[in-house]
Amino acid sequence: MEKKLVLLLVVLLSCVLLGCTQKQQEKTLHVYSGAGMRKPMDKIAKMFEKEYGVKVLCDYAGSGYLLAKIESTKSGDIFVPGDYIYVKKLIEKGDIIKYKNLSKHIPVIVVPKGNPKHITCLEDLAKPGVKLAIGDRNIAIGIAMNKILDKANKYNPGIKEKILKNVVVKGATVKQVLFYVLEGQVDAGVIWKADALENKNKLEIIPINESYNVIKTIPIAILKFTKDKKLANEFYNFTLTKGRRVFEEYGFTLI
């Protein structure tokens, strides 16, 4: 009886140790992605996990915040920000192995269904009484909006100041800006076209004049800090091939 009990304990202990070993051997991939790409990146991550048997951990936030996190932690495998400028900063520091542009980010104006303030163009955001939401200066849509206003100001001096006076809230991510419009907290917001198309049944989309719109490129990059270059490269190539269809499915304009 005692021998059987000892044998049972040995078997159980072996199973526990084997389980721990398997967990230790399980590969993971850490992906930093701008919040505006959450839906396509979530789907791509699941597709990759199924095909490669690897756990993909996606870290979503404004691109500026992700850049700061990468620089402070010196860790991670993949970076997919909402604007090439964030990859460029890491390239200058020698922290990128390679990158490639994947898709376009096109800023648009969104308003609630019915368009109660009758907004038809960027200049209408300067109307008295209009409550506007934009992204803060640390995220890609916020940077784009600032450049748009600078360009618009050359055509219509003073328009930038008038529009900024109507800004009542700034979002830490493009999703927050979208939320303010959907919840009726503001009369209009400036977000990416892909986010607007996902909610076209609840919003009206107003294009920004091509003369001063600022279209951004979404890159994917492999970080120097990756601990598994082969795995990071597999995810990189997977996103640039099978992942492209996913981005297109969610309303992104491919490069």
Buried (B, 14 or more C-beta within 10 A) or exposed (E): EEEEEEEEEEEEEEEEEEEEEEEEEEEEBBBBBBBBBBBBBBBBBEBBEEEBEBEBEBBBBBBBBBBEBBEEEEEBBBBBBBBBBBBBBBBEEEBBBEBBBBBBBBBBBBBBEEBEBEBEEBBBBBBEEBBBBBBBEBBBBBBBBBBBBEBBBEEEEEBBEBBBEBBBBBBBBBBBBBBBBBEEEBBBBBBBBBBBBBBEEEBBBBEBEEEBBBEBBBBBBBBBBBEBEEBBBBBBEBBEEEBBEBBBEBBBBEE
